[in-house]
């Protein structure tokens, strides 16, 4: 996975194929052009933070801007903005050794965002963190993405992390991508036995949407409680299990496109739905 991300950024040179960015094949780019792309269009967050221990938080975050030759006042203003964005206000003058693991990772994230990249690469950034901090950082990434709307390539070996963060997932085996799809597509329609085994223990209620369990709407559906077709089952499972009626499933325009029964959700939560499908 790390080799793939290094090939995309051409830190490792691919031996064949192409890497297209805005229609430009990066395999044809000159060394000077690649340096410019990495400095201005790409941001990278590493597994082990890679902070410079002799620089403060402010100096670490501003370092890529220093490399670009940006004036001190400008780079410090930009660094301060992203430090505030990742929740490290007040720690600008601290050194990395004075920070917790989660705070150090936030510095790495802020540093990668300082250049305002178009593409953001994260190479197993949370694998060195304990579970609680890891979940907090996942939530932070979701929040940042809702604000920044970046294109993100996120490397992880944790499928639960992938389904929480990703719109689309590529599963690799022996250096080859064997399936690409949404989390729901991978769980419902695995392309190989390997993918099926990989997704076997996933909490399906957190992955599957109302659309995947709905049936055609009946005449009574307009009187039912409503749930969006894209809502994950887990988000409304407690409510529908306690309901005497199905829920109406609504589409993008708010129109009723189907209904979902309490029994269908109960079967999913109990594992019965999976055994019947098998």
VMD Tcl script that draws the C-alpha trace (Angstrom):
set ca {
  {0.00 0.00 0.00}
  {2.80 2.38 0.87}
  {4.59 1.49 -2.38}
  {1.44 2.38 -4.31}
  {1.14 5.80 -2.69}
  {4.84 6.45 -3.34}
  {4.30 5.48 -6.98}
  {1.39 7.91 -7.30}
  {3.57 10.75 -6.01}
  {6.57 9.41 -7.96}
  {8.73 9.11 -4.89}
  {9.14 5.64 -6.40}
  {9.17 5.48 -10.19}
  {6.60 3.04 -11.66}
  {8.07 0.65 -14.22}
  {4.98 0.80 -16.44}
  {1.55 2.39 -16.75}
  {0.69 6.03 -16.12}
  {-0.28 8.35 -13.27}
  {-2.64 11.07 -14.45}
  {-3.20 14.35 -12.60}
  {-5.51 16.83 -14.36}
  {-4.81 14.94 -17.60}
  {-1.02 15.22 -17.20}
  {0.96 11.96 -17.01}
  {3.30 12.37 -14.06}
  {5.64 9.74 -15.51}
  {6.47 12.30 -18.20}
  {7.03 15.15 -15.74}
  {10.51 16.57 -15.24}
  {12.18 16.53 -11.81}
  {11.59 20.27 -11.45}
  {7.91 19.86 -12.36}
  {7.51 17.06 -9.82}
  {9.06 19.18 -7.08}
  {6.58 21.94 -7.89}
  {3.63 19.52 -7.82}
  {4.69 18.05 -4.46}
  {5.22 21.49 -2.96}
  {1.99 23.07 -4.18}
  {-0.57 20.37 -5.01}
  {0.22 17.43 -2.73}
  {0.14 17.03 1.04}
  {1.51 13.99 2.88}
  {0.93 12.68 6.41}
  {3.20 9.87 7.58}
  {2.63 7.00 9.99}
  {5.43 8.11 12.32}
  {4.72 11.86 12.15}
  {8.22 12.79 10.82}
  {8.28 16.04 12.83}
  {11.49 17.98 13.20}
  {12.27 17.74 16.95}
  {14.27 20.98 17.14}
  {11.44 23.09 15.68}
  {8.34 24.33 17.50}
  {4.82 23.42 16.42}
  {4.60 26.74 14.55}
  {7.95 26.17 12.83}
  {7.11 22.57 11.90}
  {3.79 23.57 10.36}
  {5.32 26.54 8.52}
  {8.32 24.54 7.27}
  {6.84 23.59 3.84}
  {6.04 27.27 3.28}
  {9.62 28.17 4.22}
  {10.81 25.72 1.57}
  {8.55 27.51 -0.94}
  {10.23 30.81 -0.08}
  {7.12 32.44 1.35}
  {7.71 35.46 3.59}
  {7.79 34.83 7.34}
  {4.69 36.88 8.14}
  {2.65 35.06 5.50}
  {3.78 31.58 6.42}
  {3.18 32.17 10.14}
  {-0.30 33.51 9.43}
  {-1.12 30.44 7.33}
  {0.45 28.10 9.91}
  {-1.57 29.72 12.70}
  {-4.78 29.24 10.71}
  {-4.24 25.48 10.21}
  {-3.00 25.03 13.80}
  {-6.32 26.49 14.94}
  {-8.13 24.27 12.43}
  {-6.70 21.06 13.92}
  {-7.33 22.14 17.51}
  {-3.81 23.01 18.70}
  {-4.37 26.65 19.57}
  {-2.07 27.66 22.43}
  {0.62 25.09 21.61}
  {2.34 27.02 18.82}
  {5.58 27.40 20.81}
  {5.71 23.83 22.11}
  {8.25 21.34 20.78}
  {7.17 17.87 19.51}
  {8.65 16.16 22.56}
  {6.24 18.13 24.77}
  {3.16 16.81 22.95}
  {1.12 13.62 23.18}
  {0.98 11.19 20.25}
  {-2.38 12.52 19.12}
  {-1.15 16.11 19.30}
  {1.96 15.22 17.30}
  {-0.24 13.67 14.63}
  {-2.31 16.87 14.53}
  {0.91 18.80 13.90}
  {1.66 16.46 11.00}
  {-1.82 17.03 9.62}
  {-1.53 20.80 10.00}
  {1.87 20.81 8.28}
  {0.48 18.89 5.31}
  {-2.46 21.30 5.04}
  {-0.33 24.44 5.24}
  {0.41 24.32 1.50}
  {-3.33 24.01 0.73}
  {-2.87 20.80 -1.30}
  {-5.34 19.63 -3.91}
  {-4.60 15.98 -3.08}
  {-3.93 14.77 0.46}
  {-2.06 11.50 1.02}
  {-2.26 9.82 4.44}
  {-0.10 6.71 4.88}
  {-1.45 4.73 7.88}
  {-1.40 7.94 9.92}
  {-3.21 6.54 12.96}
  {-1.75 3.04 13.29}
  {0.73 4.13 15.99}
  {-2.00 5.67 18.17}
  {-3.96 3.98 20.95}
  {-7.61 3.08 20.12}
  {-9.22 6.06 21.88}
  {-6.94 8.67 20.31}
  {-7.22 6.87 16.99}
  {-11.01 7.20 17.02}
  {-10.73 10.87 17.98}
  {-8.38 11.45 15.04}
  {-10.76 9.65 12.67}
  {-13.52 11.99 13.81}
  {-11.15 14.92 13.31}
  {-10.42 13.80 9.75}
  {-14.14 13.53 9.00}
  {-14.63 17.05 10.38}
  {-11.71 18.45 8.37}
  {-12.99 16.83 5.19}
  {-16.44 18.35 5.72}
  {-14.76 21.77 5.89}
  {-11.97 21.43 3.31}
  {-13.49 19.09 0.68}
  {-10.09 17.61 -0.26}
  {-9.34 14.63 -2.47}
  {-7.86 12.18 0.04}
  {-5.97 8.93 -0.50}
  {-5.91 7.14 2.86}
  {-3.81 4.01 3.41}
  {-4.94 1.62 6.15}
  {-4.98 -2.09 6.97}
  {-8.03 -1.64 9.24}
  {-11.25 -2.27 7.29}
  {-13.40 -0.78 10.06}
  {-11.39 2.42 9.74}
  {-11.80 2.31 5.96}
  {-15.58 1.96 6.05}
  {-15.86 4.80 8.57}
  {-13.78 7.22 6.52}
  {-14.06 6.28 2.86}
  {-16.43 6.97 0.00}
  {-14.64 4.33 -2.09}
  {-12.27 1.56 -1.03}
  {-9.63 -0.30 -3.04}
  {-8.68 -3.69 -1.58}
  {-5.20 -4.98 -2.37}
  {-3.80 -8.51 -2.23}
  {-0.22 -9.44 -3.12}
  {0.38 -5.99 -4.59}
  {-2.69 -6.07 -6.84}
  {-5.95 -4.15 -6.52}
  {-8.64 -6.83 -6.64}
  {-11.78 -4.74 -6.05}
  {-12.79 -1.09 -5.87}
  {-16.18 0.06 -4.66}
  {-18.19 1.73 -1.95}
  {-18.15 0.04 1.47}
  {-21.68 -1.19 0.77}
  {-20.70 -2.67 -2.60}
  {-17.74 -4.52 -1.09}
  {-19.85 -6.02 1.70}
  {-22.84 -6.91 -0.48}
  {-21.02 -7.97 -3.64}
  {-17.48 -9.20 -2.90}
  {-15.62 -9.93 -6.15}
  {-13.50 -12.76 -4.73}
  {-13.40 -15.15 -1.80}
  {-10.60 -13.02 -0.36}
  {-12.81 -9.91 -0.30}
  {-15.68 -11.95 1.16}
  {-13.41 -13.19 3.95}
  {-11.97 -9.71 4.44}
  {-15.43 -8.25 5.03}
  {-16.98 -11.22 6.83}
  {-16.84 -9.81 10.37}
  {-17.84 -6.26 9.46}
  {-20.74 -4.76 11.41}
  {-23.14 -4.69 8.47}
  {-25.54 -2.29 10.18}
  {-22.79 0.36 10.04}
  {-22.22 -0.25 6.32}
  {-25.56 -1.07 4.71}
  {-28.01 1.69 3.90}
  {-31.79 1.78 4.12}
  {-31.88 1.41 0.34}
  {-30.24 -2.02 0.54}
  {-33.03 -3.47 2.75}
  {-36.06 -1.64 1.43}
  {-38.97 -3.22 -0.41}
  {-41.50 -1.52 -2.73}
  {-43.62 1.08 -0.93}
  {-47.20 0.20 0.00}
  {-50.14 2.58 0.00}
  {-49.69 3.14 3.74}
  {-46.05 4.23 3.40}
  {-46.86 7.94 3.37}
  {-48.12 7.63 6.98}
  {-44.92 5.98 8.23}
  {-41.90 7.60 9.84}
  {-39.36 8.46 7.16}
  {-35.68 7.64 6.75}
  {-33.31 8.73 3.98}
  {-32.29 6.00 1.52}
  {-28.58 6.67 2.20}
  {-28.90 6.45 6.01}
  {-26.90 3.62 7.57}
  {-29.02 0.98 9.29}
  {-27.20 1.56 12.59}
  {-28.34 5.20 12.66}
  {-32.03 4.31 12.97}
  {-32.00 0.65 14.10}
  {-33.11 1.36 17.68}
  {-36.03 3.50 16.52}
  {-37.35 1.08 13.93}
  {-37.01 -2.00 16.13}
  {-39.29 -0.30 18.67}
  {-41.75 0.76 15.97}
  {-44.97 -1.16 15.21}
  {-44.77 -0.04 11.58}
  {-42.20 -0.04 8.76}
  {-40.35 3.16 7.90}
  {-40.83 4.92 4.58}
  {-37.57 5.31 2.62}
  {-37.13 8.63 0.85}
  {-34.99 9.56 -2.13}
  {-32.93 12.65 -2.94}
  {-36.01 14.80 -3.54}
  {-37.82 13.61 -0.42}
  {-40.18 11.36 -2.36}
  {-41.01 7.90 -1.01}
  {-39.14 5.24 -2.98}
  {-39.73 2.22 -0.73}
  {-40.19 1.02 2.82}
  {-38.14 -0.95 5.32}
  {-39.62 -3.25 7.95}
  {-38.54 -3.74 11.57}
  {-38.18 -7.46 10.83}
  {-35.65 -6.82 8.05}
  {-33.53 -4.75 10.44}
  {-33.84 -7.31 13.25}
  {-32.74 -10.07 10.85}
  {-29.73 -7.99 9.84}
  {-28.73 -7.26 13.46}
  {-29.12 -10.90 14.46}
  {-27.13 -12.22 11.51}
  {-30.11 -14.08 10.06}
  {-30.07 -11.94 6.92}
  {-26.49 -12.97 6.20}
  {-27.10 -16.68 6.67}
  {-30.12 -16.55 4.34}
  {-28.06 -14.72 1.71}
  {-25.30 -17.31 2.02}
}
mol new
graphics top color blue
foreach p $ca { graphics top sphere $p radius 0.5 }
foreach p [lrange $ca 0 end-1] q [lrange $ca 1 end] { graphics top cylinder $p $q radius 0.2 }
display resetview
